[in-house]
Every structure is written in C-alpha cells, then in structure tokens.
Amino acid sequence: MLLLDAMSPAPRALRMYLVEKNLTLPMRQVDVFTGENRQAPYLAHNPAGQTPALLLDDGTCIAESVAIMEFLEELHPDPPLIGATPAQRAETRQWQRRTELNITENIHNAYHYAEGLARFQGRIPVAPEAAEGLKRVAQDRIAWLDRMLDGHTYIVGDRFTIVDIWLYIWLDFATSVQQPFDRTLRNIAPWFERIATRPSASASLHPGCKPGGVRG
C-alpha cells in the first residue's frame, strides 16, 4: 500500500488515526498548494482530485479519509476506533455524519470561498458571496452539537473514535483560518482541550506547517 498524503485537514485526520492505531504506511507527498492533486498523474489514481488517497497493491485506489479509515479498521480492528459491535459502529457513523454534514463541510467550503479563494479560484467552483453565511451556519451547528454532548467524555459517549479525530482536526484548522469556535461552549471547549493533549494530535501535524499558518 502507498498513502498519497498532503498538508491539509483530511489527510491530517488520517495521519492522526494511524498514530492512534500504531500503524505505519509508506507515504508520498502531494503538493496541494501548487494543485498537483488536480493534475495528471494524480487524477489517474483519484479523478475526484482530493487528498488523501490510498493505493492498494492490486492497483485499486481508495479515496476519502473516512473511507480509508473504515478500510484499515477492517484490517486492524484493535484498538477499535469505529466500534467493536454493529451497534457501536452504527452509533459512530451517526455522529460522524452529524459533524461532517453540519459542521466541517461548512468550514471547508467557507475557507474555499474566503481565505482560500485565491488558491482555489480556477480550480473548483467558488461562491465568495456564500462564505459568511457558511461560517455562521458552522458556528450555529457547533453550538447545536455542544448541546447534545452533556455527560459525554467524547463525541460518541465514553468512546474515543474517528469522530473525535475528524472534528478536532477541522476545528483546529478552522481556528488557523479565521474561523475560531466559541471557547465558552460548555462541552466542546473542554473536549477540544482533552483531544489536543493526545500525542497523536501534535504528531499528526504535517512537517510543512509553520507557526501561525494553516494547520493541516
């Protein structure tokens, strides 16, 4: 297997997962800042043009961070970061969908349309007029999630899962691109600090990240 990695939040989420699982994969870096992921030969592997992507030995390419985590989880089930039972896995996927659809996709697109506009204009469709609205929606949904987390140590109750990884990485990224969340939130704020103390949180940062720059 070969992991096509990059300095970006989704690849960082996968790197944090790998650290938590104590897994090491051979990696090759893709320069998303120059748009290498939107050109050949990368598009021959992943025509969607996103990172990361996992190349299997038979030539199959699996893209999307969460899909790669799901694949690796089947090969390496311990420690379980999705769930040890069908019910646990369903519960994890439920919360992952809530966080991605309501929060992190809005953060992502708001960045594309505002702070990242110069980088993405010409590469993907952009809507600068939508940026501020998406930021407001993301902040509202973070508060919405916070209200559901009373009594939770992690997003999925008392289990540390890929949902914690995914949301932590994106909130850390958001703070670095002028989308900080409300640090007075009674559940999300202490949860974020707990996740930040895990060794995998700092270990997952790309070596190309600079102090004060985009965190990915």
C-alpha positions in Angstrom: 0.0 0.0 0.0 1.0 3.6 -0.6 -0.6 6.6 1.0 -0.7 9.8 -1.1 -0.5 12.4 1.7 -0.7 16.2 1.8 -0.7 19.2 4.1 -4.5 19.5 4.5 -7.0 18.7 7.2 -8.4 15.5 5.8 -5.0 13.9 5.3 -4.1 15.1 8.8 -7.2 13.3 10.2 -5.9 10.1 8.6 -2.4 10.6 10.0 -3.9 11.1 13.5 -5.9 7.9 13.0 -2.7 6.0 12.0 -0.9 7.2 15.1 -3.7 6.1 17.3 -3.7 2.7 15.7 0.1 2.5 15.8 0.1 1.8 12.0 2.8 2.9 9.6 2.2 3.2 5.9 4.6 4.2 3.2 3.7 7.7 2.1 4.3 10.0 -0.9 3.6 13.7 -0.6 1.3 15.5 -2.9 1.6 19.3 -3.2 -1.9 20.6 -2.9 -0.7 24.2 -2.8 0.5 24.0 -6.4 -2.5 22.0 -7.4 -0.6 18.7 -8.0 -3.7 16.9 -6.9 -5.8 18.5 -9.7 -3.4 17.3 -12.5 -2.1 14.2 -14.1 -0.8 11.7 -12.9 -2.6 12.1 -9.6 -6.0 12.3 -11.3 -5.3 8.9 -12.8 -5.4 7.5 -9.3 -8.2 9.7 -7.9 -10.2 11.5 -10.5 -12.0 13.5 -7.8 -8.7 15.2 -7.2 -8.9 15.2 -3.4 -6.3 14.0 -0.8 -5.6 11.7 0.7 -5.7 8.6 -1.4 -4.6 5.0 -0.6 -3.1 2.9 -3.4 -3.5 -0.8 -2.9 -1.1 -3.4 -4.2 -3.6 -4.5 -6.9 -3.9 -1.0 -8.3 -7.1 -0.1 -6.5 -7.3 3.4 -5.2 -9.4 4.3 -2.1 -10.0 8.0 -1.6 -11.8 10.0 1.2 -10.2 9.9 4.7 -13.1 8.2 6.4 -13.4 5.5 3.8 -9.7 4.8 4.2 -10.1 4.6 8.0 -13.0 2.2 7.5 -10.9 0.0 5.2 -7.9 0.0 7.6 -10.2 -0.7 10.6 -11.4 -3.9 9.0 -7.7 -5.0 8.6 -6.7 -3.8 12.0 -9.7 -3.8 14.4 -7.8 -3.1 17.6 -7.9 -0.7 19.2 -11.5 -0.1 17.9 -11.8 3.5 16.7 -15.2 2.9 15.0 -16.7 0.3 17.2 -16.4 -3.2 18.5 -20.0 -4.2 17.7 -22.5 -3.4 14.9 -24.4 -1.1 17.3 -21.3 0.8 18.2 -20.2 1.1 14.6 -23.6 2.5 13.7 -23.5 5.0 16.5 -20.1 6.2 15.5 -21.2 6.6 11.9 -24.3 8.5 13.1 -22.2 11.1 14.9 -19.6 11.3 12.1 -22.4 12.2 9.6 -23.7 14.8 12.0 -20.3 16.5 12.4 -19.3 16.3 8.7 -22.6 17.4 7.1 -23.4 20.1 9.6 -20.0 21.5 10.7 -16.9 20.5 8.8 -18.2 20.8 5.3 -19.4 24.3 6.0 -16.0 25.2 7.5 -14.3 23.6 4.4 -16.4 25.5 1.8 -16.3 28.8 3.7 -12.5 28.5 3.5 -12.6 27.8 -0.2 -14.8 30.8 -0.8 -13.0 33.3 1.5 -9.5 32.9 3.0 -8.5 30.2 0.4 -10.2 31.9 -2.5 -7.0 32.9 -4.3 -5.8 29.4 -4.1 -9.0 27.6 -5.2 -10.4 30.1 -7.8 -9.9 28.5 -11.2 -9.5 25.0 -9.7 -13.1 24.4 -8.3 -16.4 26.3 -8.5 -16.3 29.1 -5.8 -19.0 31.3 -4.4 -17.5 34.1 -2.4 -20.9 35.5 -1.6 -21.7 32.4 0.4 -18.7 32.4 2.7 -20.0 34.5 5.6 -23.3 32.5 5.6 -21.5 29.2 5.7 -19.4 30.5 8.6 -22.5 31.4 10.5 -24.1 28.0 9.9 -20.9 26.2 11.0 -20.8 28.2 14.3 -24.5 27.6 14.9 -24.1 23.9 14.3 -21.1 23.7 16.6 -23.3 25.1 19.4 -26.1 22.7 18.3 -23.7 19.8 18.7 -22.5 21.2 22.1 -26.0 21.0 23.5 -26.1 17.2 22.7 -22.9 16.4 24.5 -23.9 16.8 28.1 -22.3 13.9 30.0 -20.1 12.9 27.1 -16.3 12.5 27.5 -16.0 12.1 23.8 -18.4 12.8 20.9 -19.7 9.2 21.0 -20.2 9.0 24.8 -17.3 7.4 26.6 -15.6 6.0 23.4 -12.7 7.8 21.6 -13.5 7.3 17.9 -12.8 8.7 14.5 -15.4 11.3 15.1 -13.2 12.9 17.7 -10.3 12.8 15.3 -12.3 14.3 12.5 -13.9 17.1 14.4 -10.8 18.0 16.3 -8.7 18.3 13.2 -11.2 20.5 11.4 -11.8 22.8 14.4 -8.0 23.2 14.8 -7.8 24.0 11.1 -10.7 26.4 11.3 -9.1 28.4 14.1 -6.0 28.8 11.9 -8.1 30.2 9.0 -10.1 32.8 11.0 -13.0 30.6 11.9 -12.5 30.1 15.6 -15.2 28.4 17.6 -16.7 29.7 20.8 -14.3 28.7 23.6 -17.0 29.3 26.2 -19.1 26.3 25.0 -19.5 24.1 28.0 -18.9 20.7 26.3 -17.0 21.4 23.0 -14.4 23.6 24.6 -13.1 21.2 27.3 -13.5 18.3 24.8 -11.2 20.1 22.4 -8.6 20.6 25.0 -8.7 17.0 26.0 -8.2 15.8 22.4 -5.4 18.4 22.0 -3.4 16.7 24.7 -3.3 13.3 23.0 0.2 12.6 21.5 -1.5 11.9 18.1 -2.8 15.5 17.9 0.6 17.0 17.7 2.2 14.1 15.9 -0.3 14.3 13.1 0.6 17.9 12.1 2.3 18.0 8.7 6.0 18.9 9.0 5.4 21.7 6.5 3.1 23.5 8.9 4.5 26.8 10.1 3.7 28.7 13.3 0.7 30.9 12.6 0.0 29.2 9.3 -2.7 26.9 8.1 -2.8 23.7 10.3 -3.1 20.6 8.3 
